[in-house]
Each structure stands twice: as C-alpha cells, then as structure tokens.
Amino acid sequence: FSFFICNAWELMLKAHMMKVFGENSIYYKDNPERTISLENCISKIFTNNKAPLRLNLEKVIELRNTSTHFITEEYEMIYIPLFQSCVFNFIEKMQDFHQIDMTEIIPQNFITLAVSMKSLDEAEIRAKYPVEIANKMINTYSNISNTIESNNADFAIRVDHHHFITKDKNKATSIVRIDNSA
C-alpha cells in the first residue's frame, strides 16, 4: 500500500505543481533531467510542517522507505489508521487540485480499506521477532498511537471497538447466549 499511495501522491502533486508553478517546478534546478522527490513536493505544497495531512504523508513515506528493506504483516495493525486517512486526503486533494471526483472512477467500497481487526500484541511481537525489530515495531506503534491522540482525521482515522455485556437487547449490536446442549 505504501509504495502505491506514495506514487499516486507524487504524481498528483507534481501535476498540481506544473499547473500552478509551471513545468520546471518539478525538476531540480541543478539537474533538469531529474524530477524532485515526493518529500520536496510535500514541503512546497503543504508548507505547514505541523499540519496533520503533512504528518500523515511523512509517516507513510517513512514506512515506504523502511519497507524497501523490511516488511512485516503487523505493519497493517500499526499503520491502518494512517492509510485510511491518506486515501481520504488523496481523494479530497484530487478534487481540490484537479477537480477530479475519485468516487466516479473508483467504487466507494474500494475507498474504505478492508483490514484485519486483530490488535497488536506486544508479547506476540517479542516472541516472533529479534529484540531490535520487536522494539522498533513496538516503539513505532506507541509513537503513532500518541500522535493519533493529538491530531485529527487528516492524520489518522481511528477505529475503536468496544465490547460490553448488556441485558437490554435494544442496546446490543450482537447477541450471545449459553446453550447447554451445544
């Protein structure tokens, strides 16, 4: 996901820069054969380095860069709130910058990401990976979780599940019962 969404953002932002600043704006001044990086595009277009949208993109880019060397299945559990927000931000900016409604191109059921509902289990991570990798993943999860708490939906779309037992069927979203004959 991180590879493809970064590529989509880079192409979209470069198209926007060409439209607003001219074709030469996407090339390095000292090397006109080479286009600027996604990071450069982001800093030129989203100048507030504390804006949740920019922070989101920087975290997704960080994952993309790490993923060129190391990928784990647990990344989904860590990054999915950021991924979903990144998709929504992309759709919004395609409309703002290019007047393209992505929902006319991509069915809405593909815009909402399908994810594993399993949460990150620190003990499981420590048992599965060497100490350095486990610590990096747990620290990344902690840092992202803390950043989610202090930002809005432009940074991350939180998905919280709360389970509780009630006797009032009108308050229940699912029903369980004990069956002695089972």
mmCIF file of the C-alpha atoms, coordinates in Angstrom:
data_MODEL
# 
_entry.id   MODEL 
# 
loop_
_atom_site.group_PDB 
_atom_site.id 
_atom_site.type_symbol 
_atom_site.label_atom_id 
_atom_site.label_alt_id 
_atom_site.label_comp_id 
_atom_site.label_asym_id 
_atom_site.label_entity_id 
_atom_site.label_seq_id 
_atom_site.pdbx_PDB_ins_code 
_atom_site.Cartn_x 
_atom_site.Cartn_y 
_atom_site.Cartn_z 
_atom_site.occupancy 
_atom_site.B_iso_or_equiv 
_atom_site.pdbx_formal_charge 
_atom_site.auth_seq_id 
_atom_site.auth_comp_id 
_atom_site.auth_asym_id 
_atom_site.auth_atom_id 
_atom_site.pdbx_PDB_model_num 
ATOM 1   C CA . PHE A 1 1   ? 0.000   0.000   0.000   1.00 0.00 ? 1   PHE A CA 1 
ATOM 2   C CA . SER A 1 2   ? 2.682   2.491   0.998   1.00 0.00 ? 2   SER A CA 1 
ATOM 3   C CA . PHE A 1 3   ? 4.515   2.115   -2.335  1.00 0.00 ? 3   PHE A CA 1 
ATOM 4   C CA . PHE A 1 4   ? 1.400   2.692   -4.424  1.00 0.00 ? 4   PHE A CA 1 
ATOM 5   C CA . ILE A 1 5   ? -0.109  5.520   -2.369  1.00 0.00 ? 5   ILE A CA 1 
ATOM 6   C CA . CYS A 1 6   ? 3.222   7.375   -2.336  1.00 0.00 ? 6   CYS A CA 1 
ATOM 7   C CA . ASN A 1 7   ? 3.441   7.018   -6.104  1.00 0.00 ? 7   ASN A CA 1 
ATOM 8   C CA . ALA A 1 8   ? -0.125  8.316   -6.501  1.00 0.00 ? 8   ALA A CA 1 
ATOM 9   C CA . TRP A 1 9   ? 0.561   11.314  -4.235  1.00 0.00 ? 9   TRP A CA 1 
ATOM 10  C CA . GLU A 1 10  ? 3.803   12.137  -6.050  1.00 0.00 ? 10  GLU A CA 1 
ATOM 11  C CA . LEU A 1 11  ? 2.191   12.108  -9.486  1.00 0.00 ? 11  LEU A CA 1 
ATOM 12  C CA . MET A 1 12  ? -0.831  14.105  -8.299  1.00 0.00 ? 12  MET A CA 1 
ATOM 13  C CA . LEU A 1 13  ? 1.284   16.729  -6.509  1.00 0.00 ? 13  LEU A CA 1 
ATOM 14  C CA . LYS A 1 14  ? 3.646   17.106  -9.466  1.00 0.00 ? 14  LYS A CA 1 
ATOM 15  C CA . ALA A 1 15  ? 0.678   17.623  -11.786 1.00 0.00 ? 15  ALA A CA 1 
ATOM 16  C CA . HIS A 1 16  ? -0.606  20.282  -9.387  1.00 0.00 ? 16  HIS A CA 1 
ATOM 17  C CA . MET A 1 17  ? 2.808   21.969  -9.218  1.00 0.00 ? 17  MET A CA 1 
ATOM 18  C CA . MET A 1 18  ? 3.068   22.039  -13.011 1.00 0.00 ? 18  MET A CA 1 
ATOM 19  C CA . LYS A 1 19  ? -0.381  23.622  -13.213 1.00 0.00 ? 19  LYS A CA 1 
ATOM 20  C CA . VAL A 1 20  ? 0.280   26.225  -10.517 1.00 0.00 ? 20  VAL A CA 1 
ATOM 21  C CA . PHE A 1 21  ? 4.046   26.896  -10.707 1.00 0.00 ? 21  PHE A CA 1 
ATOM 22  C CA . GLY A 1 22  ? 4.934   25.792  -14.230 1.00 0.00 ? 22  GLY A CA 1 
ATOM 23  C CA . GLU A 1 23  ? 6.507   22.693  -15.711 1.00 0.00 ? 23  GLU A CA 1 
ATOM 24  C CA . ASN A 1 24  ? 10.020  23.495  -14.492 1.00 0.00 ? 24  ASN A CA 1 
ATOM 25  C CA . SER A 1 25  ? 8.866   23.462  -10.859 1.00 0.00 ? 25  SER A CA 1 
ATOM 26  C CA . ILE A 1 26  ? 9.055   19.663  -10.675 1.00 0.00 ? 26  ILE A CA 1 
ATOM 27  C CA . TYR A 1 27  ? 12.711  19.472  -11.722 1.00 0.00 ? 27  TYR A CA 1 
ATOM 28  C CA . TYR A 1 28  ? 15.833  20.003  -9.644  1.00 0.00 ? 28  TYR A CA 1 
ATOM 29  C CA . LYS A 1 29  ? 17.388  23.319  -10.638 1.00 0.00 ? 29  LYS A CA 1 
ATOM 30  C CA . ASP A 1 30  ? 20.907  21.850  -10.746 1.00 0.00 ? 30  ASP A CA 1 
ATOM 31  C CA . ASN A 1 31  ? 19.752  18.732  -12.640 1.00 0.00 ? 31  ASN A CA 1 
ATOM 32  C CA . PRO A 1 32  ? 16.853  19.463  -15.026 1.00 0.00 ? 32  PRO A CA 1 
ATOM 33  C CA . GLU A 1 33  ? 16.788  15.818  -16.120 1.00 0.00 ? 33  GLU A CA 1 
ATOM 34  C CA . ARG A 1 34  ? 15.626  14.676  -12.671 1.00 0.00 ? 34  ARG A CA 1 
ATOM 35  C CA . THR A 1 35  ? 12.284  15.404  -11.005 1.00 0.00 ? 35  THR A CA 1 
ATOM 36  C CA . ILE A 1 36  ? 12.065  16.351  -7.354  1.00 0.00 ? 36  ILE A CA 1 
ATOM 37  C CA . SER A 1 37  ? 11.135  13.823  -4.693  1.00 0.00 ? 37  SER A CA 1 
ATOM 38  C CA . LEU A 1 38  ? 7.754   13.335  -3.085  1.00 0.00 ? 38  LEU A CA 1 
ATOM 39  C CA . GLU A 1 39  ? 9.191   14.853  0.101   1.00 0.00 ? 39  GLU A CA 1 
ATOM 40  C CA . ASN A 1 40  ? 10.106  18.017  -1.839  1.00 0.00 ? 40  ASN A CA 1 
ATOM 41  C CA . CYS A 1 41  ? 6.632   18.199  -3.379  1.00 0.00 ? 41  CYS A CA 1 
ATOM 42  C CA . ILE A 1 42  ? 5.029   17.921  0.034   1.00 0.00 ? 42  ILE A CA 1 
ATOM 43  C CA . SER A 1 43  ? 7.188   20.660  1.555   1.00 0.00 ? 43  SER A CA 1 
ATOM 44  C CA . LYS A 1 44  ? 6.423   23.008  -1.359  1.00 0.00 ? 44  LYS A CA 1 
ATOM 45  C CA . ILE A 1 45  ? 2.664   22.438  -1.361  1.00 0.00 ? 45  ILE A CA 1 
ATOM 46  C CA . PHE A 1 46  ? 1.891   21.765  2.291   1.00 0.00 ? 46  PHE A CA 1 
ATOM 47  C CA . THR A 1 47  ? 4.110   24.388  3.903   1.00 0.00 ? 47  THR A CA 1 
ATOM 48  C CA . ASN A 1 48  ? 2.846   23.902  7.467   1.00 0.00 ? 48  ASN A CA 1 
ATOM 49  C CA . ASN A 1 49  ? 5.077   21.113  8.764   1.00 0.00 ? 49  ASN A CA 1 
ATOM 50  C CA . LYS A 1 50  ? 2.711   20.529  11.704  1.00 0.00 ? 50  LYS A CA 1 
ATOM 51  C CA . ALA A 1 51  ? -0.429  20.024  9.593   1.00 0.00 ? 51  ALA A CA 1 
ATOM 52  C CA . PRO A 1 52  ? -1.980  16.576  10.171  1.00 0.00 ? 52  PRO A CA 1 
ATOM 53  C CA . LEU A 1 53  ? -2.184  15.839  6.419   1.00 0.00 ? 53  LEU A CA 1 
ATOM 54  C CA . ARG A 1 54  ? 1.539   16.511  6.020   1.00 0.00 ? 54  ARG A CA 1 
ATOM 55  C CA . LEU A 1 55  ? 2.402   14.495  9.145   1.00 0.00 ? 55  LEU A CA 1 
ATOM 56  C CA . ASN A 1 56  ? 0.335   11.628  7.751   1.00 0.00 ? 56  ASN A CA 1 
ATOM 57  C CA . LEU A 1 57  ? 2.195   11.667  4.449   1.00 0.00 ? 57  LEU A CA 1 
ATOM 58  C CA . GLU A 1 58  ? 5.562   11.836  6.176   1.00 0.00 ? 58  GLU A CA 1 
ATOM 59  C CA . LYS A 1 59  ? 4.730   8.748   8.273   1.00 0.00 ? 59  LYS A CA 1 
ATOM 60  C CA . VAL A 1 60  ? 3.529   6.824   5.207   1.00 0.00 ? 60  VAL A CA 1 
ATOM 61  C CA . ILE A 1 61  ? 6.715   7.804   3.345   1.00 0.00 ? 61  ILE A CA 1 
ATOM 62  C CA . GLU A 1 62  ? 8.760   6.655   6.338   1.00 0.00 ? 62  GLU A CA 1 
ATOM 63  C CA . LEU A 1 63  ? 7.037   3.266   6.137   1.00 0.00 ? 63  LEU A CA 1 
ATOM 64  C CA . ARG A 1 64  ? 7.608   3.101   2.369   1.00 0.00 ? 64  ARG A CA 1 
ATOM 65  C CA . ASN A 1 65  ? 11.303  3.762   2.887   1.00 0.00 ? 65  ASN A CA 1 
ATOM 66  C CA . THR A 1 66  ? 11.559  1.143   5.648   1.00 0.00 ? 66  THR A CA 1 
ATOM 67  C CA . SER A 1 67  ? 9.579   -1.355  3.580   1.00 0.00 ? 67  SER A CA 1 
ATOM 68  C CA . THR A 1 68  ? 12.179  -1.362  0.841   1.00 0.00 ? 68  THR A CA 1 
ATOM 69  C CA . HIS A 1 69  ? 14.281  -3.383  3.308   1.00 0.00 ? 69  HIS A CA 1 
ATOM 70  C CA . PHE A 1 70  ? 11.866  -4.942  5.763   1.00 0.00 ? 70  PHE A CA 1 
ATOM 71  C CA . ILE A 1 71  ? 8.161   -5.806  5.720   1.00 0.00 ? 71  ILE A CA 1 
ATOM 72  C CA . THR A 1 72  ? 6.060   -7.471  8.409   1.00 0.00 ? 72  THR A CA 1 
ATOM 73  C CA . GLU A 1 73  ? 2.406   -8.437  8.441   1.00 0.00 ? 73  GLU A CA 1 
ATOM 74  C CA . GLU A 1 74  ? 1.977   -6.397  11.640  1.00 0.00 ? 74  GLU A CA 1 
ATOM 75  C CA . TYR A 1 75  ? 2.506   -3.108  9.796   1.00 0.00 ? 75  TYR A CA 1 
ATOM 76  C CA . GLU A 1 76  ? -1.185  -3.232  8.876   1.00 0.00 ? 76  GLU A CA 1 
ATOM 77  C CA . MET A 1 77  ? -2.149  -3.148  12.558  1.00 0.00 ? 77  MET A CA 1 
ATOM 78  C CA . ILE A 1 78  ? 0.158   -0.192  13.194  1.00 0.00 ? 78  ILE A CA 1 
ATOM 79  C CA . TYR A 1 79  ? -0.483  1.908   10.096  1.00 0.00 ? 79  TYR A CA 1 
ATOM 80  C CA . ILE A 1 80  ? -4.082  1.243   9.010   1.00 0.00 ? 80  ILE A CA 1 
ATOM 81  C CA . PRO A 1 81  ? -5.492  4.391   10.693  1.00 0.00 ? 81  PRO A CA 1 
ATOM 82  C CA . LEU A 1 82  ? -2.927  6.421   8.729   1.00 0.00 ? 82  LEU A CA 1 
ATOM 83  C CA . PHE A 1 83  ? -3.551  4.546   5.471   1.00 0.00 ? 83  PHE A CA 1 
ATOM 84  C CA . GLN A 1 84  ? -7.294  5.180   5.566   1.00 0.00 ? 84  GLN A CA 1 
ATOM 85  C CA . SER A 1 85  ? -6.755  8.853   6.268   1.00 0.00 ? 85  SER A CA 1 
ATOM 86  C CA . CYS A 1 86  ? -4.174  9.026   3.480   1.00 0.00 ? 86  CYS A CA 1 
ATOM 87  C CA . VAL A 1 87  ? -6.719  7.660   0.992   1.00 0.00 ? 87  VAL A CA 1 
ATOM 88  C CA . PHE A 1 88  ? -9.382  10.166  2.088   1.00 0.00 ? 88  PHE A CA 1 
ATOM 89  C CA . ASN A 1 89  ? -6.852  13.029  1.929   1.00 0.00 ? 89  ASN A CA 1 
ATOM 90  C CA . PHE A 1 90  ? -5.819  11.966  -1.574  1.00 0.00 ? 90  PHE A CA 1 
ATOM 91  C CA . ILE A 1 91  ? -9.445  11.949  -2.756  1.00 0.00 ? 91  ILE A CA 1 
ATOM 92  C CA . GLU A 1 92  ? -10.003 15.402  -1.261  1.00 0.00 ? 92  GLU A CA 1 
ATOM 93  C CA . LYS A 1 93  ? -6.872  16.871  -2.868  1.00 0.00 ? 93  LYS A CA 1 
ATOM 94  C CA . MET A 1 94  ? -7.662  15.326  -6.267  1.00 0.00 ? 94  MET A CA 1 
ATOM 95  C CA . GLN A 1 95  ? -10.934 17.258  -6.113  1.00 0.00 ? 95  GLN A CA 1 
ATOM 96  C CA . ASP A 1 96  ? -9.295  20.459  -4.791  1.00 0.00 ? 96  ASP A CA 1 
ATOM 97  C CA . PHE A 1 97  ? -6.292  20.477  -7.138  1.00 0.00 ? 97  PHE A CA 1 
ATOM 98  C CA . HIS A 1 98  ? -7.640  18.806  -10.286 1.00 0.00 ? 98  HIS A CA 1 
ATOM 99  C CA . GLN A 1 99  ? -11.449 18.850  -9.993  1.00 0.00 ? 99  GLN A CA 1 
ATOM 100 C CA . ILE A 1 100 ? -11.499 15.058  -10.279 1.00 0.00 ? 100 ILE A CA 1 
ATOM 101 C CA . ASP A 1 101 ? -14.039 13.150  -8.226  1.00 0.00 ? 101 ASP A CA 1 
ATOM 102 C CA . MET A 1 102 ? -12.284 9.869   -7.491  1.00 0.00 ? 102 MET A CA 1 
ATOM 103 C CA . THR A 1 103 ? -15.568 8.273   -6.421  1.00 0.00 ? 103 THR A CA 1 
ATOM 104 C CA . GLU A 1 104 ? -16.634 8.418   -10.074 1.00 0.00 ? 104 GLU A CA 1 
ATOM 105 C CA . ILE A 1 105 ? -13.517 6.426   -11.021 1.00 0.00 ? 105 ILE A CA 1 
ATOM 106 C CA . ILE A 1 106 ? -13.115 4.070   -8.061  1.00 0.00 ? 106 ILE A CA 1 
ATOM 107 C CA . PRO A 1 107 ? -16.148 2.418   -6.464  1.00 0.00 ? 107 PRO A CA 1 
ATOM 108 C CA . GLN A 1 108 ? -16.668 3.662   -2.912  1.00 0.00 ? 108 GLN A CA 1 
ATOM 109 C CA . ASN A 1 109 ? -16.324 0.159   -1.475  1.00 0.00 ? 109 ASN A CA 1 
ATOM 110 C CA . PHE A 1 110 ? -12.676 0.221   -2.677  1.00 0.00 ? 110 PHE A CA 1 
ATOM 111 C CA . ILE A 1 111 ? -12.003 3.544   -0.952  1.00 0.00 ? 111 ILE A CA 1 
ATOM 112 C CA . THR A 1 112 ? -12.642 2.112   2.501   1.00 0.00 ? 112 THR A CA 1 
ATOM 113 C CA . LEU A 1 113 ? -9.794  -0.230  3.293   1.00 0.00 ? 113 LEU A CA 1 
ATOM 114 C CA . ALA A 1 114 ? -10.511 -3.768  4.450   1.00 0.00 ? 114 ALA A CA 1 
ATOM 115 C CA . VAL A 1 115 ? -8.316  -4.669  7.384   1.00 0.00 ? 115 VAL A CA 1 
ATOM 116 C CA . SER A 1 116 ? -7.608  -7.281  9.964   1.00 0.00 ? 116 SER A CA 1 
ATOM 117 C CA . MET A 1 117 ? -9.363  -6.430  13.213  1.00 0.00 ? 117 MET A CA 1 
ATOM 118 C CA . LYS A 1 118 ? -6.611  -8.094  15.241  1.00 0.00 ? 118 LYS A CA 1 
ATOM 119 C CA . SER A 1 119 ? -4.803  -5.684  17.550  1.00 0.00 ? 119 SER A CA 1 
ATOM 120 C CA . LEU A 1 120 ? -1.054  -5.513  18.036  1.00 0.00 ? 120 LEU A CA 1 
ATOM 121 C CA . ASP A 1 121 ? 0.036   -7.895  20.803  1.00 0.00 ? 121 ASP A CA 1 
ATOM 122 C CA . GLU A 1 122 ? 3.354   -6.801  22.306  1.00 0.00 ? 122 GLU A CA 1 
ATOM 123 C CA . ALA A 1 123 ? 4.119   -10.245 23.776  1.00 0.00 ? 123 ALA A CA 1 
ATOM 124 C CA . GLU A 1 124 ? 3.450   -11.902 20.417  1.00 0.00 ? 124 GLU A CA 1 
ATOM 125 C CA . ILE A 1 125 ? 5.738   -9.397  18.643  1.00 0.00 ? 125 ILE A CA 1 
ATOM 126 C CA . ARG A 1 126 ? 8.537   -10.007 21.163  1.00 0.00 ? 126 ARG A CA 1 
ATOM 127 C CA . ALA A 1 127 ? 8.188   -13.773 20.737  1.00 0.00 ? 127 ALA A CA 1 
ATOM 128 C CA . LYS A 1 128 ? 8.138   -13.597 16.942  1.00 0.00 ? 128 LYS A CA 1 
ATOM 129 C CA . TYR A 1 129 ? 10.978  -11.128 16.171  1.00 0.00 ? 129 TYR A CA 1 
ATOM 130 C CA . PRO A 1 130 ? 14.529  -10.402 17.339  1.00 0.00 ? 130 PRO A CA 1 
ATOM 131 C CA . VAL A 1 131 ? 14.774  -7.793  20.122  1.00 0.00 ? 131 VAL A CA 1 
ATOM 132 C CA . GLU A 1 132 ? 15.821  -4.900  17.833  1.00 0.00 ? 132 GLU A CA 1 
ATOM 133 C CA . ILE A 1 133 ? 12.963  -5.448  15.398  1.00 0.00 ? 133 ILE A CA 1 
ATOM 134 C CA . ALA A 1 134 ? 10.393  -6.036  18.146  1.00 0.00 ? 134 ALA A CA 1 
ATOM 135 C CA . ASN A 1 135 ? 11.456  -2.847  19.942  1.00 0.00 ? 135 ASN A CA 1 
ATOM 136 C CA . LYS A 1 136 ? 11.313  -0.824  16.717  1.00 0.00 ? 136 LYS A CA 1 
ATOM 137 C CA . MET A 1 137 ? 7.801   -2.064  15.924  1.00 0.00 ? 137 MET A CA 1 
ATOM 138 C CA . ILE A 1 138 ? 6.515   -1.504  19.456  1.00 0.00 ? 138 ILE A CA 1 
ATOM 139 C CA . ASN A 1 139 ? 8.065   1.977   19.624  1.00 0.00 ? 139 ASN A CA 1 
ATOM 140 C CA . THR A 1 140 ? 6.635   2.863   16.203  1.00 0.00 ? 140 THR A CA 1 
ATOM 141 C CA . TYR A 1 141 ? 3.196   1.689   17.326  1.00 0.00 ? 141 TYR A CA 1 
ATOM 142 C CA . SER A 1 142 ? 3.457   3.722   20.536  1.00 0.00 ? 142 SER A CA 1 
ATOM 143 C CA . ASN A 1 143 ? 4.625   6.869   18.709  1.00 0.00 ? 143 ASN A CA 1 
ATOM 144 C CA . ILE A 1 144 ? 1.894   6.616   16.087  1.00 0.00 ? 144 ILE A CA 1 
ATOM 145 C CA . SER A 1 145 ? -0.763  5.929   18.733  1.00 0.00 ? 145 SER A CA 1 
ATOM 146 C CA . ASN A 1 146 ? 0.323   9.009   20.685  1.00 0.00 ? 146 ASN A CA 1 
ATOM 147 C CA . THR A 1 147 ? 0.313   11.130  17.530  1.00 0.00 ? 147 THR A CA 1 
ATOM 148 C CA . ILE A 1 148 ? -3.179  9.878   16.643  1.00 0.00 ? 148 ILE A CA 1 
ATOM 149 C CA . GLU A 1 149 ? -4.406  11.071  20.047  1.00 0.00 ? 149 GLU A CA 1 
ATOM 150 C CA . SER A 1 150 ? -3.159  14.612  19.405  1.00 0.00 ? 150 SER A CA 1 
ATOM 151 C CA . ASN A 1 151 ? -4.356  15.003  15.792  1.00 0.00 ? 151 ASN A CA 1 
ATOM 152 C CA . ASN A 1 152 ? -7.496  14.931  13.691  1.00 0.00 ? 152 ASN A CA 1 
ATOM 153 C CA . ALA A 1 153 ? -8.833  12.730  10.858  1.00 0.00 ? 153 ALA A CA 1 
ATOM 154 C CA . ASP A 1 154 ? -6.367  14.256  8.375   1.00 0.00 ? 154 ASP A CA 1 
ATOM 155 C CA . PHE A 1 155 ? -3.669  12.322  10.226  1.00 0.00 ? 155 PHE A CA 1 
ATOM 156 C CA . ALA A 1 156 ? -5.494  9.099   11.093  1.00 0.00 ? 156 ALA A CA 1 
ATOM 157 C CA . ILE A 1 157 ? -8.930  7.504   11.040  1.00 0.00 ? 157 ILE A CA 1 
ATOM 158 C CA . ARG A 1 158 ? -9.330  5.744   14.354  1.00 0.00 ? 158 ARG A CA 1 
ATOM 159 C CA . VAL A 1 159 ? -11.248 2.504   14.527  1.00 0.00 ? 159 VAL A CA 1 
ATOM 160 C CA . ASP A 1 160 ? -12.185 1.642   18.079  1.00 0.00 ? 160 ASP A CA 1 
ATOM 161 C CA . HIS A 1 161 ? -14.154 -1.413  19.099  1.00 0.00 ? 161 HIS A CA 1 
ATOM 162 C CA . HIS A 1 162 ? -15.778 -1.546  22.495  1.00 0.00 ? 162 HIS A CA 1 
ATOM 163 C CA . HIS A 1 163 ? -17.412 -4.726  23.721  1.00 0.00 ? 163 HIS A CA 1 
ATOM 164 C CA . PHE A 1 164 ? -19.690 -4.844  26.710  1.00 0.00 ? 164 PHE A CA 1 
ATOM 165 C CA . ILE A 1 165 ? -22.406 -7.092  28.032  1.00 0.00 ? 165 ILE A CA 1 
ATOM 166 C CA . THR A 1 166 ? -25.927 -5.754  28.454  1.00 0.00 ? 166 THR A CA 1 
ATOM 167 C CA . LYS A 1 167 ? -29.269 -7.354  29.234  1.00 0.00 ? 167 LYS A CA 1 
ATOM 168 C CA . ASP A 1 168 ? -31.072 -4.697  27.166  1.00 0.00 ? 168 ASP A CA 1 
ATOM 169 C CA . LYS A 1 169 ? -31.422 -6.170  23.650  1.00 0.00 ? 169 LYS A CA 1 
ATOM 170 C CA . ASN A 1 170 ? -32.137 -2.671  22.249  1.00 0.00 ? 170 ASN A CA 1 
ATOM 171 C CA . LYS A 1 171 ? -28.588 -1.612  23.164  1.00 0.00 ? 171 LYS A CA 1 
ATOM 172 C CA . ALA A 1 172 ? -26.966 -4.747  21.769  1.00 0.00 ? 172 ALA A CA 1 
ATOM 173 C CA . THR A 1 173 ? -25.221 -4.919  18.400  1.00 0.00 ? 173 THR A CA 1 
ATOM 174 C CA . SER A 1 174 ? -24.929 -8.691  18.663  1.00 0.00 ? 174 SER A CA 1 
ATOM 175 C CA . ILE A 1 175 ? -26.420 -11.314 20.906  1.00 0.00 ? 175 ILE A CA 1 
ATOM 176 C CA . VAL A 1 176 ? -24.722 -14.219 22.681  1.00 0.00 ? 176 VAL A CA 1 
ATOM 177 C CA . ARG A 1 177 ? -26.205 -16.865 24.893  1.00 0.00 ? 177 ARG A CA 1 
ATOM 178 C CA . ILE A 1 178 ? -25.255 -20.017 26.749  1.00 0.00 ? 178 ILE A CA 1 
ATOM 179 C CA . ASP A 1 179 ? -26.534 -23.229 25.214  1.00 0.00 ? 179 ASP A CA 1 
ATOM 180 C CA . ASN A 1 180 ? -26.111 -26.237 27.481  1.00 0.00 ? 180 ASN A CA 1 
ATOM 181 C CA . SER A 1 181 ? -26.892 -28.621 24.629  1.00 0.00 ? 181 SER A CA 1 
ATOM 182 C CA . ALA A 1 182 ? -24.133 -27.269 22.368  1.00 0.00 ? 182 ALA A CA 1 
# 
